[in-house]
Amino acid sequence: MNDLLKDLAALSRPRLLLRAARAGLPAYDRVRHLRRIARLPAVPAPREALTVLMAEEVVHEADRRAGRATYSVARHLEILIAILAEARLLPRLV
């Protein structure tokens, strides 16, 4: 769990991308969106969902930085929205 929290804390993306992701949070419906975004057969626990989402986000970030034609800002935003929403569901460490 600590590695996941470290990865989340180290997530540094362009301000505009994160602002757009935060703006999408109110519309995020875990049951409806997570299976499609994470490409999973069922809705997993937040920790498992974050593991899958973070791995996919790294690929999209690499595509964005490389300027690849296959990069989809819409898909990247969906993943970031899901990451932010799922991170809120993790147990708080005191």
Jmol script that loads the backbone (N, CA, C; Angstrom):
load data "model"
ATOM      1  N   MET A   1       0.829  -1.198   0.000  1.00  0.00           N
ATOM      2  CA  MET A   1       0.000   0.000   0.000  1.00  0.00           C
ATOM      3  C   MET A   1       0.869   1.256   0.000  1.00  0.00           C
ATOM      4  N   ASN A   2       1.995   1.212   0.714  1.00  0.00           N
ATOM      5  CA  ASN A   2       2.851   2.385   0.784  1.00  0.00           C
ATOM      6  C   ASN A   2       3.417   2.759  -0.578  1.00  0.00           C
ATOM      7  N   ASP A   3       3.755   1.769  -1.395  1.00  0.00           N
ATOM      8  CA  ASP A   3       4.263   2.055  -2.738  1.00  0.00           C
ATOM      9  C   ASP A   3       3.203   2.772  -3.567  1.00  0.00           C
ATOM     10  N   LEU A   4       1.976   2.340  -3.437  1.00  0.00           N
ATOM     11  CA  LEU A   4       0.882   2.958  -4.173  1.00  0.00           C
ATOM     12  C   LEU A   4       0.713   4.407  -3.727  1.00  0.00           C
ATOM     13  N   LEU A   5       0.778   4.652  -2.428  1.00  0.00           N
ATOM     14  CA  LEU A   5       0.651   6.016  -1.917  1.00  0.00           C
ATOM     15  C   LEU A   5       1.818   6.886  -2.362  1.00  0.00           C
ATOM     16  N   LYS A   6       3.004   6.316  -2.417  1.00  0.00           N
ATOM     17  CA  LYS A   6       4.169   7.060  -2.902  1.00  0.00           C
ATOM     18  C   LYS A   6       4.002   7.415  -4.370  1.00  0.00           C
ATOM     19  N   ASP A   7       3.506   6.461  -5.152  1.00  0.00           N
ATOM     20  CA  ASP A   7       3.274   6.717  -6.574  1.00  0.00           C
ATOM     21  C   ASP A   7       2.234   7.821  -6.766  1.00  0.00           C
ATOM     22  N   LEU A   8       1.184   7.794  -5.959  1.00  0.00           N
ATOM     23  CA  LEU A   8       0.153   8.829  -6.046  1.00  0.00           C
ATOM     24  C   LEU A   8       0.717  10.194  -5.669  1.00  0.00           C
ATOM     25  N   ALA A   9       1.510  10.226  -4.616  1.00  0.00           N
ATOM     26  CA  ALA A   9       2.097  11.483  -4.165  1.00  0.00           C
ATOM     27  C   ALA A   9       3.075  12.044  -5.199  1.00  0.00           C
ATOM     28  N   ALA A  10       3.725  11.176  -5.929  1.00  0.00           N
ATOM     29  CA  ALA A  10       4.715  11.604  -6.922  1.00  0.00           C
ATOM     30  C   ALA A  10       4.092  11.958  -8.267  1.00  0.00           C
ATOM     31  N   LEU A  11       2.804  11.736  -8.414  1.00  0.00           N
ATOM     32  CA  LEU A  11       2.132  12.009  -9.678  1.00  0.00           C
ATOM     33  C   LEU A  11       2.189  13.505  -9.975  1.00  0.00           C
ATOM     34  N   SER A  12       2.922  13.869 -10.988  1.00  0.00           N
ATOM     35  CA  SER A  12       3.090  15.265 -11.364  1.00  0.00           C
ATOM     36  C   SER A  12       2.736  15.407 -12.840  1.00  0.00           C
ATOM     37  N   ARG A  13       1.657  16.084 -13.091  1.00  0.00           N
ATOM     38  CA  ARG A  13       1.184  16.268 -14.455  1.00  0.00           C
ATOM     39  C   ARG A  13       0.918  17.746 -14.698  1.00  0.00           C
ATOM     40  N   PRO A  14       0.772  18.162 -15.949  1.00  0.00           N
ATOM     41  CA  PRO A  14       0.495  19.573 -16.238  1.00  0.00           C
ATOM     42  C   PRO A  14      -0.746  20.065 -15.495  1.00  0.00           C
ATOM     43  N   ARG A  15      -0.644  21.282 -15.037  1.00  0.00           N
ATOM     44  CA  ARG A  15      -1.722  21.883 -14.234  1.00  0.00           C
ATOM     45  C   ARG A  15      -3.074  21.828 -14.951  1.00  0.00           C
ATOM     46  N   LEU A  16      -3.086  22.123 -16.236  1.00  0.00           N
ATOM     47  CA  LEU A  16      -4.343  22.121 -16.980  1.00  0.00           C
ATOM     48  C   LEU A  16      -4.973  20.731 -17.028  1.00  0.00           C
ATOM     49  N   LEU A  17      -4.148  19.713 -17.192  1.00  0.00           N
ATOM     50  CA  LEU A  17      -4.639  18.338 -17.231  1.00  0.00           C
ATOM     51  C   LEU A  17      -5.261  17.954 -15.883  1.00  0.00           C
ATOM     52  N   LEU A  18      -4.602  18.320 -14.792  1.00  0.00           N
ATOM     53  CA  LEU A  18      -5.138  18.002 -13.468  1.00  0.00           C
ATOM     54  C   LEU A  18      -6.381  18.825 -13.139  1.00  0.00           C
ATOM     55  N   ARG A  19      -6.417  20.076 -13.579  1.00  0.00           N
ATOM     56  CA  ARG A  19      -7.621  20.893 -13.361  1.00  0.00           C
ATOM     57  C   ARG A  19      -8.817  20.292 -14.089  1.00  0.00           C
ATOM     58  N   ALA A  20      -8.588  19.835 -15.304  1.00  0.00           N
ATOM     59  CA  ALA A  20      -9.666  19.206 -16.074  1.00  0.00           C
ATOM     60  C   ALA A  20     -10.119  17.914 -15.395  1.00  0.00           C
ATOM     61  N   ALA A  21      -9.166  17.145 -14.874  1.00  0.00           N
ATOM     62  CA  ALA A  21      -9.522  15.904 -14.179  1.00  0.00           C
ATOM     63  C   ALA A  21     -10.328  16.197 -12.924  1.00  0.00           C
ATOM     64  N   ARG A  22      -9.922  17.198 -12.160  1.00  0.00           N
ATOM     65  CA  ARG A  22     -10.684  17.564 -10.953  1.00  0.00           C
ATOM     66  C   ARG A  22     -12.093  18.040 -11.311  1.00  0.00           C
ATOM     67  N   ALA A  23     -12.212  18.738 -12.427  1.00  0.00           N
ATOM     68  CA  ALA A  23     -13.527  19.217 -12.864  1.00  0.00           C
ATOM     69  C   ALA A  23     -14.438  18.055 -13.232  1.00  0.00           C
ATOM     70  N   GLY A  24     -13.855  16.941 -13.652  1.00  0.00           N
ATOM     71  CA  GLY A  24     -14.652  15.775 -14.024  1.00  0.00           C
ATOM     72  C   GLY A  24     -15.050  14.886 -12.858  1.00  0.00           C
ATOM     73  N   LEU A  25     -14.502  15.129 -11.688  1.00  0.00           N
ATOM     74  CA  LEU A  25     -14.791  14.278 -10.532  1.00  0.00           C
ATOM     75  C   LEU A  25     -16.278  14.187 -10.172  1.00  0.00           C
ATOM     76  N   PRO A  26     -17.024  15.290 -10.171  1.00  0.00           N
ATOM     77  CA  PRO A  26     -18.442  15.172  -9.780  1.00  0.00           C
ATOM     78  C   PRO A  26     -19.263  14.242 -10.676  1.00  0.00           C
ATOM     79  N   ALA A  27     -18.869  14.093 -11.919  1.00  0.00           N
ATOM     80  CA  ALA A  27     -19.617  13.242 -12.847  1.00  0.00           C
ATOM     81  C   ALA A  27     -19.179  11.780 -12.793  1.00  0.00           C
ATOM     82  N   TYR A  28     -18.105  11.487 -12.074  1.00  0.00           N
ATOM     83  CA  TYR A  28     -17.575  10.123 -12.012  1.00  0.00           C
ATOM     84  C   TYR A  28     -18.504   9.222 -11.211  1.00  0.00           C
ATOM     85  N   ASP A  29     -18.916   8.144 -11.834  1.00  0.00           N
ATOM     86  CA  ASP A  29     -19.747   7.127 -11.187  1.00  0.00           C
ATOM     87  C   ASP A  29     -18.948   5.836 -11.197  1.00  0.00           C
ATOM     88  N   ARG A  30     -18.491   5.433 -10.028  1.00  0.00           N
ATOM     89  CA  ARG A  30     -17.578   4.296  -9.911  1.00  0.00           C
ATOM     90  C   ARG A  30     -18.124   3.042 -10.586  1.00  0.00           C
ATOM     91  N   VAL A  31     -19.340   2.689 -10.300  1.00  0.00           N
ATOM     92  CA  VAL A  31     -19.922   1.454 -10.835  1.00  0.00           C
ATOM     93  C   VAL A  31     -20.077   1.552 -12.351  1.00  0.00           C
ATOM     94  N   ARG A  32     -20.511   2.682 -12.816  1.00  0.00           N
ATOM     95  CA  ARG A  32     -20.768   2.836 -14.246  1.00  0.00           C
ATOM     96  C   ARG A  32     -19.501   3.027 -15.061  1.00  0.00           C
ATOM     97  N   HIS A  33     -18.523   3.761 -14.529  1.00  0.00           N
ATOM     98  CA  HIS A  33     -17.355   4.134 -15.326  1.00  0.00           C
ATOM     99  C   HIS A  33     -16.116   3.268 -15.132  1.00  0.00           C
ATOM    100  N   LEU A  34     -15.890   2.748 -13.943  1.00  0.00           N
ATOM    101  CA  LEU A  34     -14.607   2.106 -13.650  1.00  0.00           C
ATOM    102  C   LEU A  34     -14.328   0.877 -14.508  1.00  0.00           C
ATOM    103  N   ARG A  35     -15.326   0.032 -14.703  1.00  0.00           N
ATOM    104  CA  ARG A  35     -15.096  -1.175 -15.528  1.00  0.00           C
ATOM    105  C   ARG A  35     -14.641  -0.806 -16.924  1.00  0.00           C
ATOM    106  N   ARG A  36     -15.263   0.197 -17.504  1.00  0.00           N
ATOM    107  CA  ARG A  36     -14.898   0.605 -18.861  1.00  0.00           C
ATOM    108  C   ARG A  36     -13.522   1.275 -18.885  1.00  0.00           C
ATOM    109  N   ILE A  37     -13.277   2.166 -17.971  1.00  0.00           N
ATOM    110  CA  ILE A  37     -12.013   2.899 -17.960  1.00  0.00           C
ATOM    111  C   ILE A  37     -10.838   1.967 -17.679  1.00  0.00           C
ATOM    112  N   ALA A  38     -10.991   1.097 -16.670  1.00  0.00           N
ATOM    113  CA  ALA A  38      -9.895   0.199 -16.292  1.00  0.00           C
ATOM    114  C   ALA A  38      -9.874  -1.073 -17.131  1.00  0.00           C
ATOM    115  N   ARG A  39     -10.895  -1.245 -17.956  1.00  0.00           N
ATOM    116  CA  ARG A  39     -11.001  -2.439 -18.815  1.00  0.00           C
ATOM    117  C   ARG A  39     -10.953  -3.722 -17.988  1.00  0.00           C
ATOM    118  N   LEU A  40     -11.836  -3.761 -16.981  1.00  0.00           N
ATOM    119  CA  LEU A  40     -11.915  -4.907 -16.078  1.00  0.00           C
ATOM    120  C   LEU A  40     -13.310  -5.521 -16.155  1.00  0.00           C
ATOM    121  N   PRO A  41     -13.437  -6.833 -15.882  1.00  0.00           N
ATOM    122  CA  PRO A  41     -14.735  -7.484 -15.961  1.00  0.00           C
ATOM    123  C   PRO A  41     -15.667  -7.116 -14.811  1.00  0.00           C
ATOM    124  N   ALA A  42     -15.106  -6.703 -13.674  1.00  0.00           N
ATOM    125  CA  ALA A  42     -15.918  -6.339 -12.514  1.00  0.00           C
ATOM    126  C   ALA A  42     -15.264  -5.155 -11.809  1.00  0.00           C
ATOM    127  N   VAL A  43     -16.031  -4.495 -10.965  1.00  0.00           N
ATOM    128  CA  VAL A  43     -15.511  -3.346 -10.222  1.00  0.00           C
ATOM    129  C   VAL A  43     -14.676  -3.857  -9.051  1.00  0.00           C
ATOM    130  N   PRO A  44     -13.361  -3.577  -9.060  1.00  0.00           N
ATOM    131  CA  PRO A  44     -12.486  -4.055  -7.986  1.00  0.00           C
ATOM    132  C   PRO A  44     -12.478  -3.084  -6.800  1.00  0.00           C
ATOM    133  N   ALA A  45     -11.791  -3.484  -5.755  1.00  0.00           N
ATOM    134  CA  ALA A  45     -11.575  -2.601  -4.613  1.00  0.00           C
ATOM    135  C   ALA A  45     -10.718  -1.422  -5.073  1.00  0.00           C
ATOM    136  N   PRO A  46     -10.788  -0.292  -4.372  1.00  0.00           N
ATOM    137  CA  PRO A  46     -10.032   0.887  -4.797  1.00  0.00           C
ATOM    138  C   PRO A  46      -8.533   0.641  -4.978  1.00  0.00           C
ATOM    139  N   ARG A  47      -7.935  -0.132  -4.107  1.00  0.00           N
ATOM    140  CA  ARG A  47      -6.491  -0.378  -4.207  1.00  0.00           C
ATOM    141  C   ARG A  47      -6.141  -1.105  -5.506  1.00  0.00           C
ATOM    142  N   GLU A  48      -6.905  -2.147  -5.838  1.00  0.00           N
ATOM    143  CA  GLU A  48      -6.658  -2.884  -7.074  1.00  0.00           C
ATOM    144  C   GLU A  48      -6.946  -2.009  -8.293  1.00  0.00           C
ATOM    145  N   ALA A  49      -7.998  -1.223  -8.204  1.00  0.00           N
ATOM    146  CA  ALA A  49      -8.333  -0.326  -9.310  1.00  0.00           C
ATOM    147  C   ALA A  49      -7.207   0.674  -9.545  1.00  0.00           C
ATOM    148  N   LEU A  50      -6.669   1.231  -8.471  1.00  0.00           N
ATOM    149  CA  LEU A  50      -5.586   2.198  -8.606  1.00  0.00           C
ATOM    150  C   LEU A  50      -4.337   1.579  -9.209  1.00  0.00           C
ATOM    151  N   THR A  51      -4.059   0.352  -8.863  1.00  0.00           N
ATOM    152  CA  THR A  51      -2.890  -0.325  -9.426  1.00  0.00           C
ATOM    153  C   THR A  51      -3.015  -0.425 -10.945  1.00  0.00           C
ATOM    154  N   VAL A  52      -4.183  -0.824 -11.412  1.00  0.00           N
ATOM    155  CA  VAL A  52      -4.421  -0.948 -12.855  1.00  0.00           C
ATOM    156  C   VAL A  52      -4.407   0.428 -13.520  1.00  0.00           C
ATOM    157  N   LEU A  53      -5.088   1.376 -12.909  1.00  0.00           N
ATOM    158  CA  LEU A  53      -5.188   2.719 -13.484  1.00  0.00           C
ATOM    159  C   LEU A  53      -3.827   3.412 -13.556  1.00  0.00           C
ATOM    160  N   MET A  54      -3.037   3.273 -12.502  1.00  0.00           N
ATOM    161  CA  MET A  54      -1.719   3.915 -12.492  1.00  0.00           C
ATOM    162  C   MET A  54      -0.817   3.340 -13.581  1.00  0.00           C
ATOM    163  N   ALA A  55      -0.892   2.032 -13.786  1.00  0.00           N
ATOM    164  CA  ALA A  55      -0.073   1.404 -14.830  1.00  0.00           C
ATOM    165  C   ALA A  55      -0.473   1.934 -16.210  1.00  0.00           C
ATOM    166  N   GLU A  56      -1.755   2.085 -16.439  1.00  0.00           N
ATOM    167  CA  GLU A  56      -2.207   2.583 -17.740  1.00  0.00           C
ATOM    168  C   GLU A  56      -1.894   4.074 -17.895  1.00  0.00           C
ATOM    169  N   GLU A  57      -1.980   4.816 -16.809  1.00  0.00           N
ATOM    170  CA  GLU A  57      -1.701   6.243 -16.871  1.00  0.00           C
ATOM    171  C   GLU A  57      -0.247   6.512 -17.235  1.00  0.00           C
ATOM    172  N   VAL A  58       0.661   5.686 -16.748  1.00  0.00           N
ATOM    173  CA  VAL A  58       2.081   5.838 -17.074  1.00  0.00           C
ATOM    174  C   VAL A  58       2.296   5.719 -18.587  1.00  0.00           C
ATOM    175  N   VAL A  59       1.599   4.799 -19.209  1.00  0.00           N
ATOM    176  CA  VAL A  59       1.706   4.618 -20.659  1.00  0.00           C
ATOM    177  C   VAL A  59       1.186   5.864 -21.385  1.00  0.00           C
ATOM    178  N   HIS A  60       0.040   6.377 -20.932  1.00  0.00           N
ATOM    179  CA  HIS A  60      -0.521   7.567 -21.577  1.00  0.00           C
ATOM    180  C   HIS A  60       0.375   8.787 -21.375  1.00  0.00           C
ATOM    181  N   GLU A  61       0.964   8.907 -20.196  1.00  0.00           N
ATOM    182  CA  GLU A  61       1.868  10.024 -19.945  1.00  0.00           C
ATOM    183  C   GLU A  61       3.095   9.948 -20.850  1.00  0.00           C
ATOM    184  N   ALA A  62       3.616   8.756 -21.050  1.00  0.00           N
ATOM    185  CA  ALA A  62       4.762   8.587 -21.948  1.00  0.00           C
ATOM    186  C   ALA A  62       4.383   8.962 -23.379  1.00  0.00           C
ATOM    187  N   ASP A  63       3.184   8.567 -23.804  1.00  0.00           N
ATOM    188  CA  ASP A  63       2.704   8.934 -25.140  1.00  0.00           C
ATOM    189  C   ASP A  63       2.568  10.449 -25.271  1.00  0.00           C
ATOM    190  N   ARG A  64       2.036  11.086 -24.231  1.00  0.00           N
ATOM    191  CA  ARG A  64       1.855  12.545 -24.250  1.00  0.00           C
ATOM    192  C   ARG A  64       3.203  13.243 -24.365  1.00  0.00           C
ATOM    193  N   ARG A  65       4.144  12.831 -23.547  1.00  0.00           N
ATOM    194  CA  ARG A  65       5.466  13.467 -23.552  1.00  0.00           C
ATOM    195  C   ARG A  65       6.206  13.247 -24.877  1.00  0.00           C
ATOM    196  N   ALA A  66       5.998  12.092 -25.480  1.00  0.00           N
ATOM    197  CA  ALA A  66       6.669  11.773 -26.745  1.00  0.00           C
ATOM    198  C   ALA A  66       5.967  12.413 -27.945  1.00  0.00           C
ATOM    199  N   GLY A  67       4.768  12.944 -27.730  1.00  0.00           N
ATOM    200  CA  GLY A  67       4.033  13.564 -28.830  1.00  0.00           C
ATOM    201  C   GLY A  67       3.517  12.561 -29.842  1.00  0.00           C
ATOM    202  N   ARG A  68       3.236  11.361 -29.378  1.00  0.00           N
ATOM    203  CA  ARG A  68       2.765  10.310 -30.286  1.00  0.00           C
ATOM    204  C   ARG A  68       1.365  10.623 -30.817  1.00  0.00           C
ATOM    205  N   ALA A  69       1.146  10.265 -32.058  1.00  0.00           N
ATOM    206  CA  ALA A  69      -0.147  10.492 -32.693  1.00  0.00           C
ATOM    207  C   ALA A  69      -1.241   9.631 -32.062  1.00  0.00           C
ATOM    208  N   THR A  70      -0.870   8.563 -31.395  1.00  0.00           N
ATOM    209  CA  THR A  70      -1.851   7.676 -30.775  1.00  0.00           C
ATOM    210  C   THR A  70      -2.336   8.194 -29.424  1.00  0.00           C
ATOM    211  N   TYR A  71      -1.720   9.263 -28.917  1.00  0.00           N
ATOM    212  CA  TYR A  71      -2.109   9.808 -27.618  1.00  0.00           C
ATOM    213  C   TYR A  71      -3.523  10.375 -27.674  1.00  0.00           C
ATOM    214  N   SER A  72      -4.326  10.013 -26.671  1.00  0.00           N
ATOM    215  CA  SER A  72      -5.693  10.524 -26.565  1.00  0.00           C
ATOM    216  C   SER A  72      -5.834  11.284 -25.253  1.00  0.00           C
ATOM    217  N   VAL A  73      -5.997  12.606 -25.360  1.00  0.00           N
ATOM    218  CA  VAL A  73      -6.156  13.404 -24.152  1.00  0.00           C
ATOM    219  C   VAL A  73      -7.448  13.036 -23.427  1.00  0.00           C
ATOM    220  N   ALA A  74      -8.492  12.681 -24.171  1.00  0.00           N
ATOM    221  CA  ALA A  74      -9.758  12.297 -23.547  1.00  0.00           C
ATOM    222  C   ALA A  74      -9.590  11.033 -22.712  1.00  0.00           C
ATOM    223  N   ARG A  75      -8.903  10.055 -23.253  1.00  0.00           N
ATOM    224  CA  ARG A  75      -8.655   8.806 -22.512  1.00  0.00           C
ATOM    225  C   ARG A  75      -7.770   9.065 -21.296  1.00  0.00           C
ATOM    226  N   HIS A  76      -6.754   9.899 -21.471  1.00  0.00           N
ATOM    227  CA  HIS A  76      -5.871  10.240 -20.362  1.00  0.00           C
ATOM    228  C   HIS A  76      -6.664  10.923 -19.241  1.00  0.00           C
ATOM    229  N   LEU A  77      -7.552  11.818 -19.615  1.00  0.00           N
ATOM    230  CA  LEU A  77      -8.396  12.489 -18.619  1.00  0.00           C
ATOM    231  C   LEU A  77      -9.304  11.504 -17.888  1.00  0.00           C
ATOM    232  N   GLU A  78      -9.905  10.580 -18.622  1.00  0.00           N
ATOM    233  CA  GLU A  78     -10.746   9.565 -17.975  1.00  0.00           C
ATOM    234  C   GLU A  78      -9.961   8.800 -16.919  1.00  0.00           C
ATOM    235  N   ILE A  79      -8.763   8.433 -17.259  1.00  0.00           N
ATOM    236  CA  ILE A  79      -7.924   7.670 -16.332  1.00  0.00           C
ATOM    237  C   ILE A  79      -7.562   8.523 -15.121  1.00  0.00           C
ATOM    238  N   LEU A  80      -7.192   9.778 -15.352  1.00  0.00           N
ATOM    239  CA  LEU A  80      -6.844  10.657 -14.236  1.00  0.00           C
ATOM    240  C   LEU A  80      -8.040  10.918 -13.323  1.00  0.00           C
ATOM    241  N   ILE A  81      -9.209  11.098 -13.897  1.00  0.00           N
ATOM    242  CA  ILE A  81     -10.417  11.281 -13.090  1.00  0.00           C
ATOM    243  C   ILE A  81     -10.641  10.059 -12.212  1.00  0.00           C
ATOM    244  N   ALA A  82     -10.525   8.880 -12.794  1.00  0.00           N
ATOM    245  CA  ALA A  82     -10.714   7.642 -12.034  1.00  0.00           C
ATOM    246  C   ALA A  82      -9.650   7.507 -10.935  1.00  0.00           C
ATOM    247  N   ILE A  83      -8.412   7.873 -11.227  1.00  0.00           N
ATOM    248  CA  ILE A  83      -7.352   7.797 -10.227  1.00  0.00           C
ATOM    249  C   ILE A  83      -7.672   8.718  -9.050  1.00  0.00           C
ATOM    250  N   LEU A  84      -8.059   9.950  -9.338  1.00  0.00           N
ATOM    251  CA  LEU A  84      -8.377  10.885  -8.265  1.00  0.00           C
ATOM    252  C   LEU A  84      -9.563  10.392  -7.433  1.00  0.00           C
ATOM    253  N   ALA A  85     -10.569   9.870  -8.100  1.00  0.00           N
ATOM    254  CA  ALA A  85     -11.756   9.382  -7.388  1.00  0.00           C
ATOM    255  C   ALA A  85     -11.439   8.148  -6.545  1.00  0.00           C
ATOM    256  N   GLU A  86     -10.692   7.224  -7.103  1.00  0.00           N
ATOM    257  CA  GLU A  86     -10.357   5.996  -6.369  1.00  0.00           C
ATOM    258  C   GLU A  86      -9.421   6.297  -5.194  1.00  0.00           C
ATOM    259  N   ALA A  87      -8.531   7.261  -5.359  1.00  0.00           N
ATOM    260  CA  ALA A  87      -7.619   7.627  -4.270  1.00  0.00           C
ATOM    261  C   ALA A  87      -8.387   8.157  -3.068  1.00  0.00           C
ATOM    262  N   ARG A  88      -9.493   8.812  -3.330  1.00  0.00           N
ATOM    263  CA  ARG A  88     -10.332   9.324  -2.238  1.00  0.00           C
ATOM    264  C   ARG A  88     -10.975   8.206  -1.435  1.00  0.00           C
ATOM    265  N   LEU A  89     -11.074   7.031  -2.012  1.00  0.00           N
ATOM    266  CA  LEU A  89     -11.707   5.891  -1.331  1.00  0.00           C
ATOM    267  C   LEU A  89     -10.734   5.078  -0.491  1.00  0.00           C
ATOM    268  N   LEU A  90      -9.434   5.355  -0.628  1.00  0.00           N
ATOM    269  CA  LEU A  90      -8.447   4.621   0.170  1.00  0.00           C
ATOM    270  C   LEU A  90      -8.583   4.986   1.644  1.00  0.00           C
ATOM    271  N   PRO A  91      -8.294   4.034   2.528  1.00  0.00           N
ATOM    272  CA  PRO A  91      -8.347   4.351   3.953  1.00  0.00           C
ATOM    273  C   PRO A  91      -7.334   5.439   4.300  1.00  0.00           C
ATOM    274  N   ARG A  92      -7.735   6.316   5.183  1.00  0.00           N
ATOM    275  CA  ARG A  92      -6.855   7.403   5.629  1.00  0.00           C
ATOM    276  C   ARG A  92      -5.813   6.860   6.604  1.00  0.00           C
ATOM    277  N   LEU A  93      -4.577   7.287   6.413  1.00  0.00           N
ATOM    278  CA  LEU A  93      -3.511   6.931   7.355  1.00  0.00           C
ATOM    279  C   LEU A  93      -3.339   8.091   8.327  1.00  0.00           C
ATOM    280  N   VAL A  94      -3.319   7.770   9.583  1.00  0.00           N
ATOM    281  CA  VAL A  94      -3.207   8.838  10.602  1.00  0.00           C
ATOM    282  C   VAL A  94      -1.772   9.006  11.002  1.00  0.00           C
TER     283      VAL A  94
END
end "model"
wireframe off; spacefill off
backbone 0.3
color backbone group
